[in-house]
Amino acid sequence: MYGKSKMDTKEEQSGIVNLYPDLERYCCFLCQNEWDGKDVAQETILKAWKYYSDQEKITPALLNKMAYHQWIDTIRKRKKEMITDEPEDRALAQSNINEIVETLFEKLTPKQSLIFTLKEAFLFKVAEIAEMLHLTDSTVKGILYRAKQRVEKEDPASVALFWNEEQREVFFPIFYQALTQQNPDLLLDLLPYFHEEKVSTIHSHISTPSNTFCMAA
């Protein structure tokens, strides 16, 4: 059959370019700094162009997966280790994700943690998050703005008042597993506990001692 026209090629490249801003945000979230994030995003997009002749197959999920593995490769090179054993490879990834979740829980409130992760790690749109949490778009944008400010600060104000030990024990592994498995459904299962601004409990549906859950933004 006939080859692709120059117009087709330009349209496909334009489609990939449109995916780049979200990819870069994801990479910065994954790497926890802007410099590494941009490098990983650029390497990822170049590999996507190189290895996928059918550009229409390049989706945000595929780019995120490629970026994740690119970051693991970067860690390997920096440590000057030849990592061939699968358990060691997995340990590196798990260690990095554990640090990300620790940062979320140290710097953000519960609602900020959920919204920030859905937006930055899983690329949900503001309107989608707002609908799921029964909030307005402007409210979600405000929460995201405050969350990003707190993440960027080296020593933000304590959020200890918004997390108690039982809550951390319940939610930490859920956030960790969601990021490790690249599965936002694990976080979406938590949505019922974030629908109301008032204090709610998590005891009735999640196995943990009875406690109150502060829904502060």
GULOTOR-105785 format. One record per residue: residue number from 1; y, x, z of N, C-alpha, C in turn. Coordinates in steps of 0.1 Angstrom, whole numbers, padded with zeros to 4 digits. Atoms other than C-alpha are relative to their C-alpha. Last residue first. Layout:
// residues N
{pt NUM, {Y, X, Z}, {Y, X, Z}, {Y, X, Z}}
...
END
This chain:
// residues 217
{pt 217, {-0002, -0006, 0013}, {0204, -0080, 0523}, {0006, 0014, 0002}}
{pt 216, {-0014, -0004, 0003}, {0191, -0091, 0557}, {0000, 0007, -0014}}
{pt 215, {-0001, 0000, 0014}, {0157, -0109, 0557}, {0014, 0005, -0005}}
{pt 214, {-0014, 0002, 0003}, {0147, -0100, 0592}, {0002, 0001, -0015}}
{pt 213, {-0003, -0009, 0012}, {0110, -0105, 0597}, {0014, -0003, -0004}}
{pt 212, {-0010, 0006, 0008}, {0099, -0119, 0631}, {0004, 0010, -0011}}
{pt 211, {-0013, -0007, -0001}, {0066, -0108, 0646}, {0010, -0007, -0009}}
{pt 210, {-0011, 0009, 0002}, {0031, -0121, 0653}, {0013, 0008, 0002}}
{pt 209, {-0005, 0007, -0012}, {0007, -0092, 0651}, {0012, -0009, -0003}}
{pt 208, {-0008, -0009, -0008}, {-0005, -0084, 0615}, {0004, -0008, 0013}}
{pt 207, {0006, -0004, -0012}, {-0028, -0099, 0589}, {0008, 0010, 0008}}
{pt 206, {0003, -0014, 0000}, {-0005, -0114, 0564}, {-0006, 0004, 0013}}
{pt 205, {0007, -0003, 0012}, {-0003, -0152, 0558}, {-0004, 0015, -0002}}
{pt 204, {0009, 0010, 0005}, {0006, -0167, 0591}, {-0008, 0003, -0012}}
{pt 203, {0013, 0000, -0006}, {0020, -0135, 0606}, {-0009, -0010, -0006}}
{pt 202, {0010, -0004, 0010}, {0048, -0130, 0581}, {-0014, -0001, 0006}}
{pt 201, {0011, -0007, -0005}, {0076, -0148, 0600}, {-0010, 0004, -0011}}
{pt 200, {0013, 0007, 0003}, {0110, -0159, 0588}, {-0011, 0009, 0006}}
{pt 199, {0011, -0007, -0005}, {0146, -0151, 0598}, {-0013, -0008, -0003}}
{pt 198, {0002, 0001, -0015}, {0172, -0169, 0577}, {-0013, 0008, 0003}}
{pt 197, {-0009, -0010, -0006}, {0181, -0158, 0541}, {-0002, 0001, 0016}}
{pt 196, {-0010, 0006, -0008}, {0151, -0177, 0527}, {0009, 0012, 0006}}
{pt 195, {-0008, 0011, 0006}, {0131, -0168, 0497}, {0011, -0005, 0008}}
{pt 194, {-0013, -0004, 0003}, {0120, -0133, 0509}, {0009, -0012, -0006}}
{pt 193, {-0006, -0004, -0012}, {0087, -0141, 0526}, {0015, 0004, -0002}}
{pt 192, {-0002, 0011, -0009}, {0075, -0162, 0497}, {0008, 0004, 0013}}
{pt 191, {-0012, 0008, 0002}, {0081, -0132, 0474}, {0002, -0012, 0010}}
{pt 190, {-0008, 0000, -0012}, {0055, -0110, 0489}, {0012, -0009, -0001}}
{pt 189, {0006, 0008, -0010}, {0029, -0118, 0463}, {0008, -0001, 0013}}
{pt 188, {-0004, 0014, 0003}, {0054, -0105, 0437}, {-0007, -0009, 0010}}
{pt 187, {-0013, 0003, -0006}, {0050, -0071, 0453}, {0004, -0014, -0002}}
{pt 186, {0002, -0001, -0015}, {0013, -0069, 0446}, {0013, -0002, 0007}}
{pt 185, {0005, 0013, -0005}, {0020, -0084, 0411}, {-0002, 0001, 0016}}
{pt 184, {-0011, 0007, -0008}, {0042, -0053, 0404}, {-0005, -0013, 0006}}
{pt 183, {0003, 0015, 0000}, {0011, -0033, 0395}, {0010, -0007, 0008}}
{pt 182, {-0009, 0006, 0009}, {0017, 0003, 0385}, {-0002, -0015, -0002}}
{pt 181, {0008, 0007, 0010}, {-0014, 0012, 0405}, {0009, -0005, -0012}}
{pt 180, {0012, -0008, 0004}, {0003, 0038, 0426}, {-0007, -0006, -0012}}
{pt 179, {-0005, -0011, 0008}, {0036, 0019, 0426}, {-0011, 0009, -0005}}
{pt 178, {-0006, 0006, 0012}, {0020, -0014, 0438}, {0005, 0012, -0009}}
{pt 177, {0010, 0004, 0010}, {-0003, 0005, 0461}, {0006, -0006, -0012}}
{pt 176, {0007, -0012, 0005}, {0026, 0022, 0479}, {-0011, -0003, -0010}}
{pt 175, {-0009, -0006, 0009}, {0047, -0010, 0482}, {-0007, 0013, -0006}}
{pt 174, {-0001, 0009, 0011}, {0017, -0028, 0497}, {0009, 0006, -0011}}
{pt 173, {0011, -0002, 0010}, {0008, 0002, 0519}, {0001, -0009, -0012}}
{pt 172, {0001, -0013, 0006}, {0043, 0002, 0534}, {-0011, 0001, -0010}}
{pt 171, {-0007, -0001, 0013}, {0046, -0036, 0539}, {-0001, 0014, -0007}}
{pt 170, {0004, 0009, 0010}, {0021, -0042, 0566}, {0005, 0003, -0014}}
{pt 169, {0014, -0002, 0002}, {0025, -0011, 0588}, {-0006, -0010, -0011}}
{pt 168, {0003, -0012, 0007}, {0062, -0012, 0583}, {-0015, 0002, -0003}}
{pt 167, {-0004, 0003, 0014}, {0064, -0048, 0594}, {-0003, 0012, -0009}}
{pt 166, {0010, 0008, 0006}, {0044, -0040, 0626}, {0003, -0003, -0015}}
{pt 165, {0012, -0008, 0003}, {0067, -0011, 0634}, {-0011, -0008, -0007}}
{pt 164, {0007, -0004, -0012}, {0099, -0030, 0631}, {-0014, 0006, -0003}}
{pt 163, {0014, -0003, 0001}, {0122, -0029, 0602}, {-0006, 0002, 0014}}
{pt 162, {0006, 0010, 0010}, {0157, -0044, 0599}, {-0015, 0002, -0002}}
{pt 161, {0000, 0013, -0006}, {0171, -0027, 0631}, {-0006, -0011, -0010}}
{pt 160, {0011, 0003, -0009}, {0159, 0006, 0618}, {0000, -0014, 0006}}
{pt 159, {0004, 0014, 0002}, {0182, 0004, 0589}, {-0011, -0003, 0009}}
{pt 158, {0014, 0004, -0003}, {0201, 0035, 0600}, {-0002, -0014, -0004}}
{pt 157, {0001, 0007, -0013}, {0234, 0043, 0582}, {-0014, -0004, 0002}}
{pt 156, {-0006, 0013, -0001}, {0230, 0066, 0552}, {-0002, -0006, 0014}}
{pt 155, {0001, 0004, -0014}, {0225, 0104, 0555}, {0006, -0014, 0002}}
{pt 154, {0009, -0008, -0007}, {0220, 0119, 0521}, {-0003, -0005, 0014}}
{pt 153, {-0005, -0007, -0012}, {0235, 0090, 0503}, {-0010, 0009, 0007}}
{pt 152, {-0007, -0013, 0005}, {0221, 0083, 0468}, {0006, 0007, 0012}}
{pt 151, {0010, -0010, 0004}, {0196, 0058, 0482}, {0006, 0013, -0004}}
{pt 150, {0008, -0005, -0012}, {0222, 0039, 0502}, {-0010, 0011, -0004}}
{pt 149, {-0009, -0009, -0008}, {0246, 0036, 0472}, {-0008, 0006, 0012}}
{pt 148, {-0002, -0013, 0007}, {0217, 0024, 0450}, {0009, 0009, 0008}}
{pt 147, {0012, -0008, -0001}, {0208, -0003, 0476}, {0001, 0014, -0007}}
{pt 146, {0000, -0006, -0013}, {0244, -0015, 0479}, {-0013, 0009, 0002}}
{pt 145, {-0011, -0009, -0002}, {0246, -0020, 0442}, {0000, 0007, 0013}}
{pt 144, {0004, -0012, 0008}, {0212, -0036, 0439}, {0011, 0011, 0002}}
{pt 143, {0010, -0006, -0008}, {0222, -0061, 0467}, {-0005, 0013, -0007}}
{pt 142, {-0006, -0006, -0012}, {0254, -0069, 0449}, {-0010, 0007, 0008}}
{pt 141, {-0007, -0011, 0005}, {0236, -0074, 0415}, {0007, 0007, 0012}}
{pt 140, {0010, -0010, 0003}, {0211, -0097, 0432}, {0007, 0013, -0004}}
{pt 139, {0006, -0004, -0013}, {0239, -0118, 0447}, {-0009, 0012, -0002}}
{pt 138, {-0010, -0008, -0006}, {0257, -0119, 0413}, {-0004, 0005, 0014}}
{pt 137, {0000, -0014, 0006}, {0226, -0131, 0396}, {0010, 0009, 0007}}
{pt 136, {-0008, 0000, 0012}, {0223, -0160, 0421}, {-0001, 0014, -0006}}
{pt 135, {-0013, -0005, -0002}, {0194, -0162, 0445}, {0008, -0001, -0013}}
{pt 134, {-0009, 0011, -0002}, {0162, -0182, 0446}, {0014, 0004, 0004}}
{pt 133, {-0004, 0000, -0014}, {0141, -0151, 0450}, {0010, -0011, 0004}}
{pt 132, {0012, -0001, -0009}, {0121, -0155, 0418}, {0004, -0001, 0015}}
{pt 131, {0008, 0013, 0001}, {0151, -0168, 0399}, {-0011, 0001, 0010}}
{pt 130, {-0008, 0011, -0006}, {0173, -0139, 0410}, {-0007, -0013, 0001}}
{pt 129, {0001, -0002, -0014}, {0146, -0114, 0402}, {0008, -0011, 0007}}
{pt 128, {0014, 0003, -0004}, {0143, -0127, 0367}, {-0002, 0001, 0015}}
{pt 127, {0002, 0015, 0001}, {0180, -0129, 0361}, {-0014, -0004, 0005}}
{pt 126, {-0007, 0006, -0012}, {0184, -0093, 0373}, {-0002, -0015, 0000}}
{pt 125, {-0014, 0004, 0002}, {0158, -0082, 0348}, {0006, -0006, 0012}}
{pt 124, {-0003, 0014, 0000}, {0125, -0066, 0360}, {0015, -0002, -0003}}
{pt 123, {-0009, 0005, 0010}, {0122, -0030, 0351}, {0002, -0015, -0002}}
{pt 122, {0008, 0009, 0009}, {0091, -0022, 0372}, {0009, -0007, -0011}}
{pt 121, {0013, -0005, 0002}, {0104, 0008, 0391}, {-0007, -0008, -0011}}
{pt 120, {0000, -0014, 0004}, {0142, 0003, 0390}, {-0014, 0005, -0004}}
{pt 119, {-0009, -0003, 0011}, {0144, -0035, 0391}, {-0002, 0014, -0005}}
{pt 118, {0003, 0008, 0011}, {0113, -0045, 0411}, {0009, 0003, -0012}}
{pt 117, {0013, -0005, 0006}, {0117, -0015, 0434}, {-0003, -0009, -0013}}
{pt 116, {-0002, -0013, 0006}, {0154, -0022, 0441}, {-0013, 0004, -0007}}
{pt 115, {-0008, 0002, 0013}, {0147, -0059, 0447}, {0002, 0013, -0007}}
{pt 114, {0007, 0008, 0010}, {0119, -0052, 0472}, {0008, -0001, -0013}}
{pt 113, {0012, -0007, 0005}, {0135, -0024, 0490}, {-0007, -0007, -0011}}
{pt 112, {-0005, -0010, 0009}, {0169, -0042, 0493}, {-0012, 0008, -0006}}
{pt 111, {-0003, 0007, 0012}, {0151, -0072, 0508}, {0005, 0010, -0011}}
{pt 110, {0012, 0006, 0007}, {0133, -0051, 0534}, {0004, -0006, -0014}}
{pt 109, {0006, 0011, -0008}, {0164, -0030, 0543}, {-0011, -0006, -0008}}
{pt 108, {-0003, 0014, 0004}, {0169, 0003, 0526}, {-0005, -0010, 0009}}
{pt 107, {-0014, 0002, 0004}, {0173, 0040, 0536}, {0003, -0015, -0003}}
{pt 106, {-0010, -0006, -0009}, {0142, 0049, 0556}, {0014, -0004, -0003}}
{pt 105, {0001, 0006, -0013}, {0118, 0024, 0540}, {0010, 0006, 0010}}
{pt 104, {-0004, 0014, 0000}, {0129, 0032, 0505}, {0000, -0006, 0014}}
{pt 103, {-0015, 0001, 0002}, {0128, 0069, 0511}, {0004, -0014, 0000}}
{pt 102, {-0007, -0004, -0013}, {0093, 0067, 0526}, {0015, -0001, -0001}}
{pt 101, {0000, 0012, -0009}, {0082, 0047, 0495}, {0006, 0004, 0014}}
{pt 100, {-0009, 0010, 0005}, {0094, 0075, 0472}, {0000, -0012, 0010}}
{pt 99, {-0014, -0004, -0003}, {0078, 0102, 0494}, {0010, -0011, -0005}}
{pt 98, {-0002, 0001, -0014}, {0044, 0084, 0492}, {0014, 0003, 0005}}
{pt 97, {-0002, 0014, -0003}, {0047, 0081, 0455}, {0003, -0003, 0015}}
{pt 96, {-0014, 0003, 0005}, {0051, 0119, 0452}, {0003, -0015, 0003}}
{pt 95, {-0010, -0006, -0009}, {0021, 0125, 0475}, {0014, -0003, -0005}}
{pt 94, {-0001, 0008, -0012}, {0000, 0100, 0456}, {0010, 0006, 0010}}
{pt 93, {-0007, 0013, 0003}, {0007, 0117, 0423}, {0002, -0008, 0013}}
{pt 92, {-0014, -0003, 0004}, {-0002, 0151, 0436}, {0008, -0012, -0002}}
{pt 91, {-0006, -0003, -0013}, {-0034, 0138, 0453}, {0015, 0003, -0002}}
{pt 90, {-0003, 0013, -0006}, {-0045, 0122, 0420}, {0008, 0003, 0013}}
{pt 89, {-0010, 0006, 0008}, {-0044, 0156, 0403}, {0005, -0013, 0006}}
{pt 88, {-0012, -0008, -0002}, {-0063, 0172, 0431}, {0012, -0006, -0008}}
{pt 87, {-0005, 0004, -0014}, {-0090, 0144, 0430}, {0013, 0008, 0003}}
{pt 86, {-0006, 0013, -0001}, {-0092, 0149, 0392}, {0005, -0004, 0014}}
{pt 85, {0009, 0009, -0008}, {-0099, 0186, 0392}, {0007, -0013, 0002}}
{pt 84, {0009, 0007, 0009}, {-0081, 0203, 0363}, {-0009, -0009, 0008}}
{pt 83, {0007, 0011, -0007}, {-0050, 0215, 0380}, {-0009, -0007, -0010}}
{pt 82, {0008, 0006, 0010}, {-0039, 0249, 0367}, {-0009, -0010, 0006}}
{pt 81, {0014, 0002, -0003}, {-0012, 0258, 0392}, {-0007, -0006, -0012}}
{pt 80, {0008, -0010, 0007}, {0021, 0273, 0386}, {-0014, -0001, 0003}}
{pt 79, {0008, -0006, -0010}, {0037, 0250, 0412}, {-0009, 0011, -0006}}
{pt 78, {-0009, -0006, -0010}, {0065, 0242, 0388}, {-0008, 0007, 0011}}
{pt 77, {-0006, -0012, 0006}, {0040, 0237, 0359}, {0009, 0007, 0011}}
{pt 76, {0011, -0010, 0002}, {0019, 0212, 0379}, {0007, 0014, -0004}}
{pt 75, {0003, -0005, -0013}, {0050, 0192, 0390}, {-0010, 0011, -0001}}
{pt 74, {-0011, -0008, -0004}, {0061, 0189, 0354}, {-0003, 0006, 0014}}
{pt 73, {0001, -0013, 0007}, {0027, 0177, 0343}, {0011, 0010, 0004}}
{pt 72, {0011, -0007, -0006}, {0028, 0150, 0370}, {-0002, 0014, -0007}}
{pt 71, {-0005, -0005, -0013}, {0062, 0140, 0357}, {-0011, 0008, 0007}}
{pt 70, {-0008, -0011, 0003}, {0048, 0137, 0321}, {0006, 0006, 0013}}
{pt 69, {0009, -0011, 0003}, {0020, 0115, 0334}, {0008, 0013, -0003}}
{pt 68, {0007, -0003, -0012}, {0045, 0091, 0349}, {-0009, 0012, -0001}}
{pt 67, {-0010, -0007, -0008}, {0067, 0092, 0318}, {-0007, 0004, 0013}}
{pt 66, {-0002, -0014, 0005}, {0037, 0083, 0296}, {0009, 0008, 0009}}
{pt 65, {0012, -0007, -0002}, {0029, 0053, 0318}, {0001, 0014, -0005}}
{pt 64, {0001, -0003, -0015}, {0065, 0042, 0319}, {-0012, 0008, 0003}}
{pt 63, {-0009, -0011, -0003}, {0067, 0045, 0281}, {0000, 0004, 0015}}
{pt 62, {0006, -0013, 0005}, {0036, 0024, 0277}, {0009, 0012, 0003}}
{pt 61, {0011, -0004, -0009}, {0050, -0003, 0300}, {-0007, 0013, -0005}}
{pt 60, {-0004, -0006, -0013}, {0083, -0003, 0282}, {-0011, 0004, 0009}}
{pt 59, {-0005, 0010, -0009}, {0065, -0009, 0249}, {0006, 0007, 0012}}
{pt 58, {-0006, -0006, -0011}, {0058, 0014, 0219}, {0007, -0010, 0009}}
{pt 57, {0010, -0001, -0011}, {0034, -0004, 0197}, {0006, 0006, 0012}}
{pt 56, {0000, 0014, -0006}, {0062, -0014, 0173}, {-0009, 0000, 0012}}
{pt 55, {-0010, 0001, -0011}, {0067, 0023, 0166}, {0000, -0013, 0007}}
{pt 54, {-0004, 0014, 0000}, {0035, 0025, 0145}, {0009, -0002, 0012}}
{pt 53, {-0006, 0003, 0013}, {0033, 0062, 0140}, {0005, -0014, -0001}}
{pt 52, {0002, 0014, 0004}, {0028, 0067, 0177}, {0007, -0003, -0013}}
{pt 51, {0014, 0004, -0001}, {0022, 0103, 0187}, {-0002, -0014, -0005}}
{pt 50, {0009, -0009, 0007}, {0055, 0120, 0177}, {-0014, -0006, -0001}}
{pt 49, {-0003, -0001, 0014}, {0080, 0092, 0185}, {-0011, 0008, -0008}}
{pt 48, {0003, 0013, 0006}, {0063, 0086, 0218}, {0003, -0001, -0015}}
{pt 47, {0015, 0001, 0002}, {0062, 0123, 0226}, {-0004, -0014, -0006}}
{pt 46, {0004, -0008, 0011}, {0099, 0125, 0220}, {-0015, -0001, -0003}}
{pt 45, {-0004, 0007, 0012}, {0106, 0095, 0242}, {-0004, 0008, -0012}}
{pt 44, {0008, 0012, 0002}, {0086, 0110, 0270}, {0003, -0006, -0013}}
{pt 43, {0013, -0004, 0005}, {0102, 0144, 0268}, {-0009, -0011, -0003}}
{pt 42, {-0002, -0006, 0013}, {0137, 0128, 0270}, {-0014, 0005, -0006}}
{pt 41, {-0002, 0011, 0010}, {0127, 0106, 0299}, {0001, 0005, -0014}}
{pt 40, {0013, 0007, 0002}, {0112, 0135, 0318}, {0002, -0011, -0010}}
{pt 39, {0009, -0009, 0007}, {0144, 0156, 0314}, {-0013, -0007, -0004}}
{pt 38, {-0004, -0001, 0014}, {0166, 0127, 0324}, {-0009, 0009, -0009}}
{pt 37, {0003, 0013, 0007}, {0146, 0121, 0355}, {0004, 0000, -0014}}
{pt 36, {0014, 0001, 0004}, {0145, 0157, 0364}, {-0003, -0013, -0007}}
{pt 35, {0003, -0010, 0009}, {0183, 0159, 0364}, {-0015, 0000, -0005}}
{pt 34, {-0004, 0003, 0013}, {0189, 0125, 0380}, {-0004, 0011, -0011}}
{pt 33, {-0012, -0007, 0003}, {0168, 0130, 0411}, {0004, -0002, -0015}}
{pt 32, {-0009, 0000, -0011}, {0141, 0110, 0428}, {0012, 0009, -0002}}
{pt 31, {-0003, -0014, -0004}, {0116, 0119, 0401}, {0009, 0001, 0012}}
{pt 30, {0013, -0007, -0002}, {0102, 0083, 0398}, {0002, 0014, 0005}}
{pt 29, {0006, 0006, -0012}, {0136, 0066, 0403}, {-0013, 0008, 0003}}
{pt 28, {-0008, -0004, -0011}, {0152, 0089, 0378}, {-0005, -0005, 0013}}
{pt 27, {0003, -0014, -0002}, {0123, 0083, 0354}, {0008, 0006, 0012}}
{pt 26, {0014, -0001, -0007}, {0126, 0045, 0358}, {-0003, 0015, 0003}}
{pt 25, {-0002, 0004, -0014}, {0164, 0047, 0351}, {-0014, 0001, 0007}}
{pt 24, {-0007, -0010, -0008}, {0157, 0068, 0320}, {0002, -0004, 0015}}
{pt 23, {0009, -0011, -0003}, {0131, 0044, 0307}, {0007, 0011, 0008}}
{pt 22, {0009, 0004, -0010}, {0155, 0015, 0311}, {-0010, 0011, 0004}}
{pt 21, {-0007, 0001, -0012}, {0182, 0033, 0291}, {-0009, -0004, 0012}}
{pt 20, {-0003, -0012, -0008}, {0157, 0044, 0265}, {0007, -0002, 0013}}
{pt 19, {0009, -0001, -0012}, {0142, 0011, 0254}, {0004, 0011, 0009}}
{pt 18, {-0004, 0011, -0009}, {0171, 0004, 0230}, {-0008, 0000, 0013}}
{pt 17, {-0012, -0005, -0007}, {0165, 0038, 0214}, {0004, -0011, 0010}}
{pt 16, {0003, -0010, -0010}, {0130, 0027, 0206}, {0012, 0004, 0008}}
{pt 15, {0007, 0008, -0011}, {0142, -0005, 0188}, {-0004, 0010, 0011}}
{pt 14, {-0010, 0007, -0008}, {0167, 0016, 0168}, {-0006, -0008, 0012}}
{pt 13, {-0007, -0010, -0009}, {0140, 0039, 0157}, {0010, -0007, 0009}}
{pt 12, {0010, -0004, -0010}, {0120, 0009, 0144}, {0007, 0010, 0010}}
{pt 11, {0001, 0011, -0009}, {0151, -0005, 0125}, {-0010, 0003, 0012}}
{pt 10, {-0012, 0001, -0008}, {0158, 0029, 0110}, {0000, -0011, 0010}}
{pt 9, {0000, -0011, -0009}, {0123, 0033, 0098}, {0012, -0001, 0009}}
{pt 8, {0011, 0003, -0010}, {0122, -0002, 0082}, {0000, 0011, 0011}}
{pt 7, {-0005, 0010, -0008}, {0155, 0006, 0064}, {-0009, -0004, 0012}}
{pt 6, {-0009, -0007, -0009}, {0142, 0039, 0051}, {0006, -0011, 0010}}
{pt 5, {-0014, -0003, 0006}, {0114, 0019, 0035}, {0008, 0007, 0011}}
{pt 4, {-0011, 0007, -0006}, {0078, 0021, 0048}, {0013, 0004, -0006}}
{pt 3, {-0005, -0006, -0013}, {0052, 0033, 0024}, {0011, -0008, 0006}}
{pt 2, {-0012, -0007, 0001}, {0036, 0010, -0002}, {0004, 0005, 0014}}
{pt 1, {-0012, 0008, 0000}, {0000, 0000, 0000}, {0013, 0009, 0000}}
END
